[in-house]
Amino acid sequence: MNKKSKGNAVSPITGAVLRSHPGRPKGTKNKLSRAAKENIGAVFEALGGVRGMTTWAKRTPRNMESFYRDIYPKILALDVSHSGEVAHVLSFDFGSGENGKENG
């Protein structure tokens, strides 16, 4: 017969109360992903760092597309803080339709 304890899990085999493990503290990075990021960073530097990536992206239109489609969004997701000036501003106007006629 299984022992039941208030709020604690019980082993279905032995009936003993199972202790819960606290696990990784909240906010702590996964060691594997941290090591992977460090390795990727080392490869990035070995390939020429920012200068190397810039040269690669400018080499062909396909490389430039790949940078903006695949790489840049991942960088944006990692660094959302900003402490400098805004060099370029993108704006879109969806208020006018074809030939400058208003939608609606």
C-alpha positions as CSV (number, residue, x, y, z in Angstrom):
1,M,0.0,0.0,0.0
2,N,1.3,3.4,-1.0
3,K,1.8,6.1,1.7
4,K,0.3,9.4,0.8
5,S,1.9,12.6,2.1
6,K,0.3,16.0,1.8
7,G,1.7,17.7,-1.3
8,N,4.6,15.2,-1.8
9,A,5.1,12.7,-4.6
10,V,5.1,9.1,-3.6
11,S,7.0,6.3,-5.4
12,P,4.6,3.9,-7.0
13,I,7.1,1.1,-6.4
14,T,8.3,1.6,-2.8
15,G,5.6,3.9,-1.5
16,A,8.4,6.1,-0.1
17,V,7.9,9.9,-0.2
18,L,10.1,11.3,-3.0
19,R,12.1,14.4,-2.3
20,S,11.8,17.2,-4.8
21,H,15.1,18.6,-6.1
22,P,15.3,22.4,-6.5
23,G,16.9,22.1,-9.9
24,R,18.6,25.0,-11.6
25,P,17.9,28.3,-9.9
26,K,15.6,30.6,-11.8
27,G,17.5,32.7,-14.3
28,T,20.6,30.5,-14.4
29,K,21.8,29.8,-17.9
30,N,21.9,26.3,-19.2
31,K,25.6,25.2,-19.1
32,L,25.4,23.4,-22.5
33,S,23.9,26.5,-24.2
34,R,26.4,28.8,-22.5
35,A,29.3,26.5,-23.7
36,A,27.9,26.4,-27.2
37,K,27.6,30.2,-27.3
38,E,31.2,30.5,-26.2
39,N,32.3,28.1,-28.9
40,I,30.3,29.9,-31.6
41,G,31.8,33.2,-30.4
42,A,35.3,31.8,-30.7
43,V,34.6,30.6,-34.2
44,F,33.2,34.0,-35.1
45,E,36.4,35.7,-33.9
46,A,38.6,33.1,-35.7
47,L,36.7,33.9,-39.0
48,G,37.5,37.6,-38.7
49,G,34.9,38.8,-36.2
50,V,32.7,41.8,-37.3
51,R,35.1,42.8,-40.1
52,G,35.0,39.2,-41.5
53,M,31.2,39.0,-41.3
54,T,30.9,42.4,-43.0
55,T,33.2,41.4,-45.8
56,W,31.2,38.1,-46.2
57,A,27.8,39.8,-46.2
58,K,28.9,42.4,-48.8
59,R,30.4,39.7,-51.1
60,T,27.2,38.6,-52.7
61,P,23.5,39.6,-52.6
62,R,22.7,36.1,-51.3
63,N,25.0,36.6,-48.4
64,M,23.5,39.9,-47.6
65,E,20.0,38.4,-47.7
66,S,21.1,35.5,-45.5
67,F,22.6,37.9,-43.0
68,Y,19.4,39.9,-42.7
69,R,17.0,36.9,-42.8
70,D,18.9,34.4,-40.6
71,I,21.5,36.1,-38.5
72,Y,20.4,39.7,-37.7
73,P,17.0,38.7,-36.2
74,K,18.9,36.4,-33.7
75,I,21.2,39.2,-32.7
76,L,18.2,41.5,-32.2
77,A,16.6,39.0,-29.9
78,L,19.7,38.8,-27.8
79,D,20.4,42.5,-27.4
80,V,17.4,44.6,-26.9
81,S,19.1,47.4,-24.9
82,H,20.3,50.6,-26.6
83,S,22.6,53.3,-25.2
84,G,23.7,55.2,-28.3
85,E,22.2,57.4,-31.0
86,V,19.7,56.1,-33.6
87,A,21.5,56.3,-37.0
88,H,18.6,55.2,-39.2
89,V,14.9,55.1,-38.7
90,L,12.6,52.8,-40.8
91,S,9.1,53.9,-41.3
92,F,6.2,52.4,-43.2
93,D,3.1,54.2,-44.4
94,F,0.2,51.9,-45.0
95,G,-2.4,54.7,-45.2
96,S,-2.3,55.2,-49.0
97,G,-3.1,52.6,-51.6
98,E,-2.2,52.3,-55.3
99,N,-1.4,55.5,-57.2
100,G,-1.5,57.5,-53.9
101,K,-5.3,57.0,-53.4
102,E,-6.5,56.6,-49.9
103,N,-7.6,53.1,-48.8
104,G,-11.1,52.7,-47.4
